[in-house]
Amino acid sequence: MDRDAIEEMFQALGEITIRRMFGGKGIYHLGRIVAIELRGEIMLKGDAETAEAVEEAGGRRWTYDGRKGKPVAMPYWTIPDGAYDDPDEMAKWVRLAYEATLRAG
């Protein structure tokens, strides 16, 4: 995903910074990571307070196979599909991601 598309998605937060990391991109607001882009997919920071809402809306938690094939769950969820066509819905999810980032410390 290109920089302009990412900036448009996160416009509700204001200024963001995008840095290359882990073969993808880290998306930061006020110096804190709020999302990652990996293999063309954006995943928002989440936590116990946001997980249920994201999953009910169709978001999926990012997991990968760790040692011995055991799945490792990361604190990032995909953006629910409906948000891509609705700027207000996207704003809701990116704000929740930033709130989760602040709670994580």
N, C-alpha and C positions, 0 to 999 in steps of 0.2 A: 504494500500500500504506500502511496506517495505522501510526502510531507503535507501538501495542501489538503488532501482528503483527511488525514489525521487531525490537522489543525481545525478543520471544519467540524469534525465529530466532537472535539473537545472545546469548542468555542464558549460553551456555558461556563467554563472555569476561568476563562480569560487566557492569559499568556501561558503557553506550554513550551517545554524544551524536549527535543527528541534526540536521543543518543543511541548509537549502535551498541548492542550488547548481545551476548549469547547467540550470535548468528541472526539476531532480529533487531528490534529497537525497544528502548525503554522510553516511556512517555512520562514526563515529570511536570508537576505544577508546584510552584514555590519551592523547588528543590527536593520534592518528595515524589517517589514513583507512584503513579496512579494506574498505570496499565503497561502492557507489553504488546508488541506486535511480533508475531512469530509465524513464519511461513504464510504471510498474507492475512493472518487472522489477528484481530485485536482481542485481548483478554484484559478485563478490568480487575483491579484489586478488590478483594472481598474478604469477608470475615463471617463469624457466626451470626452477626446481626443482619447481614445482607444475603447470606447464602440461600435461605429458603425463598425469598422473594425473587431472586435471580433464577433459581431453578424452576419455580412455578411459571415464570415468564418464558421459559425455554432455554435459558443459558445452561452451559455445561461447565463443570469444574475441570481445570487442566490437570491431567495426571500423566505420568510417564512411568515406564518400567524401570525400577531401580535394581539394586543388586538382587541376584537370584530371581529375577523376573517379578519381584514384588512391586505392586503399584505404589507410587508416591504421589500424594495429592498436594498440589501447590495452591497458594491463596489467590488464585486468579480464575475468573469465569469468563466465558464467551459472552458477547453482547446479545441479548435477546433479539431475534430477527426483526420484530416490529419496530425497533428503535432506528433501524437504518433508514426508514422512510418517514420518520416523524421526529423532527428536531426537538420538540418538547419532551418526547419519550427518551431520546438520546441524552438530553440535558439531565433528566432524572437519574439515569444510570451512571453518568460520569460524575455527578455530584455525590451519589452514594459511594462510588469508588474512592473519591477523595476523602469522604468521611471515614471510610474503612482504613485508609492510609493514615489518617490522623490518629485513629484509635490504636493502630499498630505501634505508634510511637515513632 
